[in-house]
Each structure stands twice: as C-alpha cells, then as structure tokens.
Amino acid sequence: MEDRDDYMPEEPANTTVTQQIELAISGLDSLSTLPCVAAQFLPRLLQGQFSPSALADIIESDPALTAKILSLIEQRGSSLPDGRFSLRQALDKLSAHDVRDAVLSIKVLQAFDLDDGIDKDRATAKKGLLLHSIAVACCAKDIAETASPQMDSQLAYCAGLLHDMGKLALEETMPKSFASMVEEAKSTKRSSRVIEQKHLGTDHTIIGKRLGQKWRLPNLIVLAVWLHHSQTVTISEDMPEARIAAVVQLADSIARQSGIGCSGSFDLPEPAESISQWLAISPEQLQQIRRKLSETVRQKSNILGLYLPKAGANYCKIVHNAAAQLARQHAELSGENRRLQSDSSHLDFITDFLLGINSIAGASDIAENFAARWQKFYQTGMVCLYLAPWAGSQILKAVVVENLSQSRMVCLNAPA
C-alpha cells in the first residue's frame, strides 16, 4: 500500500486524517515479515511431507506469522478445549494445506536493494521493532509463570509478541510517515503514542485493537494490545481479564530498560515496581527475568535468521529455487493428470460397453456392440473386428462398422 504523505499534517490531526488512517489499516489482511524470516520457512514448506508443527518455532517467533495462524485457528474452531492455550498443539489440529496457504499469504518486505538506502533503513527499523516484540513476548511469558500458575503463560507470550502490532500496521501502510514519527519521538524524547495522536488522531494501541478484532484474535490478546499503555493495575481491579495487559505492560517496560530492539518510543520506560508488586513478583525474581532475557531473545533471533548476512539476496535465491522446484512438480503433476485422464477415458469406454450387453447376447452381437462403441467413443474411421474361428474351421467371421455407425457381418475364408 502506498505511503500517504498527507497523513502527516503540520497541525493536530483532524477527523478526516483519522478516517484515512482507519481506512488504510482496515485493508490489511496481515502484517508483513522480513526476507530473512521467509528464507527460514520457505524450505520447510517445500518439503515432501510437510507438517505444520515443523514451522512452530518460526511462527511463534514472528508477529506476522503468529497473528495469521491465531486468526486461522479461530476460523477453524481449533482452540484447545481445556482453556489453556498452546500454539504448537493448535497447529497440529490444523490441516497442512491450510497452514501452508496461510503462511504463503504473508507479504515479505521488499527484498531488493535491502542493503542500500531507504530500504535498508526500513528493514533495520522493522528488525528493531521485531526484536522489541520478541523481548516483550519472552518477558511476558516469564512474568506470567512467576506471577501465578493459573495465568496462561503461552497466551501472555503471544500477547507480548503482538502488543505493538498497531505500530507494525502503521509501518506497513505508511512507512515514510511512520519513520518520520519515530524520528520525531527520538528527537523530542517522547512516547510514540503522543506523536501518533498528534499526527494521526489515533495511536497504535487503538489500531492494534481494531486489527485484532478484525482478524478474530483471542479476546485476551486484543485486550492486552489495547490496554498495555493504560492504568492496567487500576483497570484490573474491576476487570480481572485485564491482568494480562498488566503483564505485557511490565514486560514492555523491562524490554525497553534492557535496550533490546527499538520500540519507537524514547520517553523513560514506565517504572516496573508498582506493577511487579501488584503481581506479587519480588525484586529478585524480576532481576532473574531480566538476566535471562537477552539470551532468550538471541535464540529466537537465530530461529528467524535476523543476523544472517545478505538476507535479501538469500531470500531471492530461495524463491528462485522454489519456483524451479514447483515448475518440476507441476510438470510431473500435469503428466500424471494426463495419464489419469487417459485411464479414466478407457474405464468409461469399458463401463459403457459392459452396460450395453446382457447374458443372452451371442458372440457376434457382442462383437458388433464393441466395434460400434469403439468407433463412436474414440472417433475412428471404419472398424473391423474379427472373431476367432472354431478349431479346424476355415470360416472367419468379421464385424465391419462403417461411417455413421452402419455395421454388417461378413464371412471370410481364412487362409490355411
């Protein structure tokens, strides 16, 4: 989708600009991913015996893939019956065909010229936002496990991974304007939400909420996406389901304090103490979560190939090889299809012939029936069908079917 420079007015945004933003965002069917990520999942998709669980580690590390699969899970009614969420188990309940189609429908950031100029800057910014999202996801999972055994840590992980999907959507639909807003937030040391409200009349939490509802993501995830910058502790007193938003808010603060990735906000991270105390997490436990975060994010980054060199060129090479493989498979399938069509045609002829005879028909009648049907079915010229003579007989009978299915029986003296 083209970037709209008129989304960046000098004065505070009016309702027209807000409506333009909402219209652009509503057209999104999914987020996009980086070429290095696509280079990881494409070879697995092309395996002969593809299994959805083979992509689980990649899907659960990338916001675009996670959002797409969560939406597919809801569409197919594959949620786990006991209420505890597991993306891996849900994947196993989906058909390989559905998962392959969903993953291949994800757009890949322009793979050409990623090593130079504007495209390189955009890829770098998107990678920074992706790293931040992974950090918040990993941190939210650890916080949920520490805070309460009853809290769904896997759902908290997904909520953390998708908490900034509104920013990813803005970057998707208006990359230049989004980059300008990030630069303004950096130069003024302000929150991205403040800059977004100033220029757009809305912000990434509202945008993320509406996308989550459109894509039919789990309600708790949508709630966390919407409220993770709000007074989550106060809200949770009257709305217990908002507790997951408090977990994500704390995880966001810790990820920013740890300096992993770039969220696009440059104000001071929100203090962690009040939320951690409310969640009954001790300072020692919080410090332990911080210490393991960098290594966990590094492992996820390696799964996605975020640090592999020449990602764009590598992706293009894999796409080329995939296209060649698909072309070979298509040629094989076309040949097999032609063979099956031929076999089916022969079977139709035999079926038609057998249905046209009965138990009282003589050999001559059967031969005439067969020859006439042969001419008609295979669109031939004159057909002559000989009947094998009795032992010692020199008389050879033959059925001749001429044009227009006119048939006659002839008798011939067979040579010795």
Stockholm file with secondary structure:
# STOCKHOLM 1.0

chainA/1-416         MEDRDDYMPEEPANTTVTQQIELAISGLDSLSTLPCVAAQFLPRLLQGQFSPSALADIIESDPALTAKILSLIEQRGSSLPDGRFSLRQALDKLSAHDVRDAVLSIKVLQAFDLDDGIDKDRATAKKGLLLHSIAVACCAKDIAETASPQMDSQLAYCAGLLHDMGKLALEETMPKSFASMVEEAKSTKRSSRVIEQKHLGTDHTIIGKRLGQKWRLPNLIVLAVWLHHSQTVTISEDMPEARIAAVVQLADSIARQSGIGCSGSFDLPEPAESISQWLAISPEQLQQIRRKLSETVRQKSNILGLYLPKAGANYCKIVHNAAAQLARQHAELSGENRRLQSDSSHLDFITDFLLGINSIAGASDIAENFAARWQKFYQTGMVCLYLAPWAGSQILKAVVVENLSQSRMVCLNAPA
#=GR chainA/1-416 SS CCCCGGGSCSSCCCHHHHHHHHHHHHTCSSCEECHHHHHHHHHHHTSTTCCGGGGHHHHTTCHHHHHHHHHHHHHTTCCCTTSCCCHHHHHHTSCHHHHHHHHHTSEECCCTTTTSHHHHHHHHHHHHHHHHHHHHHHHHHHHHHHHCTTSCHHHHHHHHHHTTHHHHHHHHHCHHHHHHHHHHHHHHTCCHHHHHHHHHSSCHHHHHHHHHHHTTCCHHHHHHHHHTTSCHHHHHHHCGGGHHHHHHHHHHHHHHHHTCSCCSCCSCCCCSHHHHHHTTCCHHHHHHHHHHHHHHHHHHHHHHTTTCSSHHHHHHHHHHHHHHHHHHHHHHHHHHHHHHHHHHHHHHHHHHHHHTCCTTCCHHHHHHHHHHHHHHHHTCSCEEEEECCCTTCCEEEEEEECGGGCEEEEEEECCC
#=GC SS_cons         CCCCGGGSCSSCCCHHHHHHHHHHHHTCSSCEECHHHHHHHHHHHTSTTCCGGGGHHHHTTCHHHHHHHHHHHHHTTCCCTTSCCCHHHHHHTSCHHHHHHHHHTSEECCCTTTTSHHHHHHHHHHHHHHHHHHHHHHHHHHHHHHHCTTSCHHHHHHHHHHTTHHHHHHHHHCHHHHHHHHHHHHHHTCCHHHHHHHHHSSCHHHHHHHHHHHTTCCHHHHHHHHHTTSCHHHHHHHCGGGHHHHHHHHHHHHHHHHTCSCCSCCSCCCCSHHHHHHTTCCHHHHHHHHHHHHHHHHHHHHHHTTTCSSHHHHHHHHHHHHHHHHHHHHHHHHHHHHHHHHHHHHHHHHHHHHHTCCTTCCHHHHHHHHHHHHHHHHTCSCEEEEECCCTTCCEEEEEEECGGGCEEEEEEECCC
//
